[in-house]
Amino acid sequence: MTPIPDRRPGRRRARGMTLIEVLCAIVIMTVGLLGLMALMARASQATQATDDSQRAAVLANEIASEMWLSGTVSLPADTVTAWNARVADATNMGLPSGAGAISVANNVARITITWTPPDGAPRRYFTNVRLTN
């Protein structure tokens, strides 16, 4: 006796449906993973920007501490030059393309630090120092 073939109409239409479902699942998962990678890249950029701002604050605090220790906002040129070199040295806790400037007016020193992070948008940090007797 030969087996009777199964000729139900729904059986033929179901062929390949699993393959389509698997392909759709792969596409959805790929889109999700790409979104996650983009989110992680953006978080990394934000972390770098925060780190740079923190280093700028620390560098400004260093020169402000020098002013406090010397008792005046007018520092010797060699001290300011050494501090500027530290600001510009990105390999030694400085900033990328960093530059520091100190301007004094009416016994108030304005410390300004500028830098250019890898994204290309220049950033600036400034603080004022006033010493009273």
MODELLER restraints for C-alpha pairs under 7 A, 6 or more apart:
rsr = mdl.restraints
at = mdl.atoms
rsr.add(forms.Gaussian(group=physical.xy_distance, feature=features.Distance(at['CA:52:A'], at['CA:95:A']), mean=6.63, stdev=0.5))
rsr.add(forms.Gaussian(group=physical.xy_distance, feature=features.Distance(at['CA:55:A'], at['CA:93:A']), mean=6.98, stdev=0.5))
rsr.add(forms.Gaussian(group=physical.xy_distance, feature=features.Distance(at['CA:55:A'], at['CA:94:A']), mean=6.98, stdev=0.5))
rsr.add(forms.Gaussian(group=physical.xy_distance, feature=features.Distance(at['CA:56:A'], at['CA:113:A']), mean=6.55, stdev=0.5))
rsr.add(forms.Gaussian(group=physical.xy_distance, feature=features.Distance(at['CA:56:A'], at['CA:125:A']), mean=6.51, stdev=0.5))
rsr.add(forms.Gaussian(group=physical.xy_distance, feature=features.Distance(at['CA:59:A'], at['CA:87:A']), mean=6.82, stdev=0.5))
rsr.add(forms.Gaussian(group=physical.xy_distance, feature=features.Distance(at['CA:60:A'], at['CA:111:A']), mean=6.47, stdev=0.5))
rsr.add(forms.Gaussian(group=physical.xy_distance, feature=features.Distance(at['CA:64:A'], at['CA:129:A']), mean=6.67, stdev=0.5))
rsr.add(forms.Gaussian(group=physical.xy_distance, feature=features.Distance(at['CA:67:A'], at['CA:73:A']), mean=5.14, stdev=0.5))
rsr.add(forms.Gaussian(group=physical.xy_distance, feature=features.Distance(at['CA:67:A'], at['CA:75:A']), mean=6.67, stdev=0.5))
rsr.add(forms.Gaussian(group=physical.xy_distance, feature=features.Distance(at['CA:72:A'], at['CA:131:A']), mean=6.89, stdev=0.5))
rsr.add(forms.Gaussian(group=physical.xy_distance, feature=features.Distance(at['CA:73:A'], at['CA:107:A']), mean=6.72, stdev=0.5))
rsr.add(forms.Gaussian(group=physical.xy_distance, feature=features.Distance(at['CA:73:A'], at['CA:108:A']), mean=6.93, stdev=0.5))
rsr.add(forms.Gaussian(group=physical.xy_distance, feature=features.Distance(at['CA:73:A'], at['CA:109:A']), mean=5.88, stdev=0.5))
rsr.add(forms.Gaussian(group=physical.xy_distance, feature=features.Distance(at['CA:84:A'], at['CA:99:A']), mean=6.31, stdev=0.5))
rsr.add(forms.Gaussian(group=physical.xy_distance, feature=features.Distance(at['CA:84:A'], at['CA:100:A']), mean=5.43, stdev=0.5))
rsr.add(forms.Gaussian(group=physical.xy_distance, feature=features.Distance(at['CA:86:A'], at['CA:94:A']), mean=5.73, stdev=0.5))
rsr.add(forms.Gaussian(group=physical.xy_distance, feature=features.Distance(at['CA:87:A'], at['CA:94:A']), mean=4.50, stdev=0.5))
rsr.add(forms.Gaussian(group=physical.xy_distance, feature=features.Distance(at['CA:87:A'], at['CA:95:A']), mean=5.92, stdev=0.5))
rsr.add(forms.Gaussian(group=physical.xy_distance, feature=features.Distance(at['CA:87:A'], at['CA:98:A']), mean=5.55, stdev=0.5))
rsr.add(forms.Gaussian(group=physical.xy_distance, feature=features.Distance(at['CA:87:A'], at['CA:99:A']), mean=6.04, stdev=0.5))
rsr.add(forms.Gaussian(group=physical.xy_distance, feature=features.Distance(at['CA:87:A'], at['CA:100:A']), mean=6.44, stdev=0.5))
rsr.add(forms.Gaussian(group=physical.xy_distance, feature=features.Distance(at['CA:88:A'], at['CA:94:A']), mean=5.58, stdev=0.5))
rsr.add(forms.Gaussian(group=physical.xy_distance, feature=features.Distance(at['CA:88:A'], at['CA:95:A']), mean=5.80, stdev=0.5))
rsr.add(forms.Gaussian(group=physical.xy_distance, feature=features.Distance(at['CA:88:A'], at['CA:96:A']), mean=6.77, stdev=0.5))
rsr.add(forms.Gaussian(group=physical.xy_distance, feature=features.Distance(at['CA:88:A'], at['CA:97:A']), mean=5.99, stdev=0.5))
rsr.add(forms.Gaussian(group=physical.xy_distance, feature=features.Distance(at['CA:88:A'], at['CA:98:A']), mean=4.33, stdev=0.5))
rsr.add(forms.Gaussian(group=physical.xy_distance, feature=features.Distance(at['CA:88:A'], at['CA:99:A']), mean=5.68, stdev=0.5))
rsr.add(forms.Gaussian(group=physical.xy_distance, feature=features.Distance(at['CA:89:A'], at['CA:95:A']), mean=6.39, stdev=0.5))
rsr.add(forms.Gaussian(group=physical.xy_distance, feature=features.Distance(at['CA:90:A'], at['CA:96:A']), mean=5.11, stdev=0.5))
rsr.add(forms.Gaussian(group=physical.xy_distance, feature=features.Distance(at['CA:95:A'], at['CA:115:A']), mean=6.17, stdev=0.5))
rsr.add(forms.Gaussian(group=physical.xy_distance, feature=features.Distance(at['CA:96:A'], at['CA:115:A']), mean=5.87, stdev=0.5))
rsr.add(forms.Gaussian(group=physical.xy_distance, feature=features.Distance(at['CA:96:A'], at['CA:116:A']), mean=5.89, stdev=0.5))
rsr.add(forms.Gaussian(group=physical.xy_distance, feature=features.Distance(at['CA:96:A'], at['CA:117:A']), mean=5.95, stdev=0.5))
rsr.add(forms.Gaussian(group=physical.xy_distance, feature=features.Distance(at['CA:97:A'], at['CA:115:A']), mean=5.18, stdev=0.5))
rsr.add(forms.Gaussian(group=physical.xy_distance, feature=features.Distance(at['CA:97:A'], at['CA:116:A']), mean=5.57, stdev=0.5))
rsr.add(forms.Gaussian(group=physical.xy_distance, feature=features.Distance(at['CA:98:A'], at['CA:113:A']), mean=6.98, stdev=0.5))
rsr.add(forms.Gaussian(group=physical.xy_distance, feature=features.Distance(at['CA:98:A'], at['CA:114:A']), mean=5.63, stdev=0.5))
rsr.add(forms.Gaussian(group=physical.xy_distance, feature=features.Distance(at['CA:98:A'], at['CA:115:A']), mean=4.23, stdev=0.5))
rsr.add(forms.Gaussian(group=physical.xy_distance, feature=features.Distance(at['CA:98:A'], at['CA:116:A']), mean=6.97, stdev=0.5))
rsr.add(forms.Gaussian(group=physical.xy_distance, feature=features.Distance(at['CA:99:A'], at['CA:113:A']), mean=5.72, stdev=0.5))
rsr.add(forms.Gaussian(group=physical.xy_distance, feature=features.Distance(at['CA:99:A'], at['CA:114:A']), mean=5.41, stdev=0.5))
rsr.add(forms.Gaussian(group=physical.xy_distance, feature=features.Distance(at['CA:99:A'], at['CA:115:A']), mean=6.42, stdev=0.5))
rsr.add(forms.Gaussian(group=physical.xy_distance, feature=features.Distance(at['CA:100:A'], at['CA:112:A']), mean=5.73, stdev=0.5))
rsr.add(forms.Gaussian(group=physical.xy_distance, feature=features.Distance(at['CA:100:A'], at['CA:113:A']), mean=4.45, stdev=0.5))
rsr.add(forms.Gaussian(group=physical.xy_distance, feature=features.Distance(at['CA:100:A'], at['CA:114:A']), mean=6.51, stdev=0.5))
rsr.add(forms.Gaussian(group=physical.xy_distance, feature=features.Distance(at['CA:101:A'], at['CA:111:A']), mean=5.92, stdev=0.5))
rsr.add(forms.Gaussian(group=physical.xy_distance, feature=features.Distance(at['CA:101:A'], at['CA:112:A']), mean=5.19, stdev=0.5))
rsr.add(forms.Gaussian(group=physical.xy_distance, feature=features.Distance(at['CA:101:A'], at['CA:113:A']), mean=6.42, stdev=0.5))
rsr.add(forms.Gaussian(group=physical.xy_distance, feature=features.Distance(at['CA:102:A'], at['CA:109:A']), mean=6.43, stdev=0.5))
rsr.add(forms.Gaussian(group=physical.xy_distance, feature=features.Distance(at['CA:102:A'], at['CA:110:A']), mean=5.61, stdev=0.5))
rsr.add(forms.Gaussian(group=physical.xy_distance, feature=features.Distance(at['CA:102:A'], at['CA:111:A']), mean=4.69, stdev=0.5))
rsr.add(forms.Gaussian(group=physical.xy_distance, feature=features.Distance(at['CA:102:A'], at['CA:112:A']), mean=6.35, stdev=0.5))
rsr.add(forms.Gaussian(group=physical.xy_distance, feature=features.Distance(at['CA:103:A'], at['CA:109:A']), mean=5.56, stdev=0.5))
rsr.add(forms.Gaussian(group=physical.xy_distance, feature=features.Distance(at['CA:103:A'], at['CA:110:A']), mean=5.29, stdev=0.5))
rsr.add(forms.Gaussian(group=physical.xy_distance, feature=features.Distance(at['CA:103:A'], at['CA:111:A']), mean=6.82, stdev=0.5))
rsr.add(forms.Gaussian(group=physical.xy_distance, feature=features.Distance(at['CA:104:A'], at['CA:110:A']), mean=6.36, stdev=0.5))
rsr.add(forms.Gaussian(group=physical.xy_distance, feature=features.Distance(at['CA:107:A'], at['CA:130:A']), mean=6.46, stdev=0.5))
rsr.add(forms.Gaussian(group=physical.xy_distance, feature=features.Distance(at['CA:108:A'], at['CA:128:A']), mean=6.63, stdev=0.5))
rsr.add(forms.Gaussian(group=physical.xy_distance, feature=features.Distance(at['CA:108:A'], at['CA:129:A']), mean=5.63, stdev=0.5))
rsr.add(forms.Gaussian(group=physical.xy_distance, feature=features.Distance(at['CA:108:A'], at['CA:130:A']), mean=4.68, stdev=0.5))
rsr.add(forms.Gaussian(group=physical.xy_distance, feature=features.Distance(at['CA:109:A'], at['CA:128:A']), mean=5.58, stdev=0.5))
rsr.add(forms.Gaussian(group=physical.xy_distance, feature=features.Distance(at['CA:109:A'], at['CA:129:A']), mean=5.03, stdev=0.5))
rsr.add(forms.Gaussian(group=physical.xy_distance, feature=features.Distance(at['CA:109:A'], at['CA:130:A']), mean=6.47, stdev=0.5))
rsr.add(forms.Gaussian(group=physical.xy_distance, feature=features.Distance(at['CA:110:A'], at['CA:126:A']), mean=6.86, stdev=0.5))
rsr.add(forms.Gaussian(group=physical.xy_distance, feature=features.Distance(at['CA:110:A'], at['CA:127:A']), mean=5.78, stdev=0.5))
rsr.add(forms.Gaussian(group=physical.xy_distance, feature=features.Distance(at['CA:110:A'], at['CA:128:A']), mean=4.43, stdev=0.5))
rsr.add(forms.Gaussian(group=physical.xy_distance, feature=features.Distance(at['CA:110:A'], at['CA:129:A']), mean=6.34, stdev=0.5))
rsr.add(forms.Gaussian(group=physical.xy_distance, feature=features.Distance(at['CA:111:A'], at['CA:126:A']), mean=5.40, stdev=0.5))
rsr.add(forms.Gaussian(group=physical.xy_distance, feature=features.Distance(at['CA:111:A'], at['CA:127:A']), mean=5.34, stdev=0.5))
rsr.add(forms.Gaussian(group=physical.xy_distance, feature=features.Distance(at['CA:111:A'], at['CA:128:A']), mean=6.14, stdev=0.5))
rsr.add(forms.Gaussian(group=physical.xy_distance, feature=features.Distance(at['CA:112:A'], at['CA:125:A']), mean=5.77, stdev=0.5))
rsr.add(forms.Gaussian(group=physical.xy_distance, feature=features.Distance(at['CA:112:A'], at['CA:126:A']), mean=4.25, stdev=0.5))
rsr.add(forms.Gaussian(group=physical.xy_distance, feature=features.Distance(at['CA:112:A'], at['CA:127:A']), mean=6.69, stdev=0.5))
rsr.add(forms.Gaussian(group=physical.xy_distance, feature=features.Distance(at['CA:113:A'], at['CA:124:A']), mean=5.68, stdev=0.5))
rsr.add(forms.Gaussian(group=physical.xy_distance, feature=features.Distance(at['CA:113:A'], at['CA:125:A']), mean=5.16, stdev=0.5))
rsr.add(forms.Gaussian(group=physical.xy_distance, feature=features.Distance(at['CA:113:A'], at['CA:126:A']), mean=6.15, stdev=0.5))
rsr.add(forms.Gaussian(group=physical.xy_distance, feature=features.Distance(at['CA:114:A'], at['CA:123:A']), mean=5.64, stdev=0.5))
rsr.add(forms.Gaussian(group=physical.xy_distance, feature=features.Distance(at['CA:114:A'], at['CA:124:A']), mean=4.36, stdev=0.5))
rsr.add(forms.Gaussian(group=physical.xy_distance, feature=features.Distance(at['CA:114:A'], at['CA:125:A']), mean=6.38, stdev=0.5))
rsr.add(forms.Gaussian(group=physical.xy_distance, feature=features.Distance(at['CA:115:A'], at['CA:122:A']), mean=5.82, stdev=0.5))
rsr.add(forms.Gaussian(group=physical.xy_distance, feature=features.Distance(at['CA:115:A'], at['CA:123:A']), mean=5.44, stdev=0.5))
rsr.add(forms.Gaussian(group=physical.xy_distance, feature=features.Distance(at['CA:115:A'], at['CA:124:A']), mean=6.56, stdev=0.5))
rsr.add(forms.Gaussian(group=physical.xy_distance, feature=features.Distance(at['CA:116:A'], at['CA:122:A']), mean=4.44, stdev=0.5))
rsr.add(forms.Gaussian(group=physical.xy_distance, feature=features.Distance(at['CA:116:A'], at['CA:123:A']), mean=6.06, stdev=0.5))
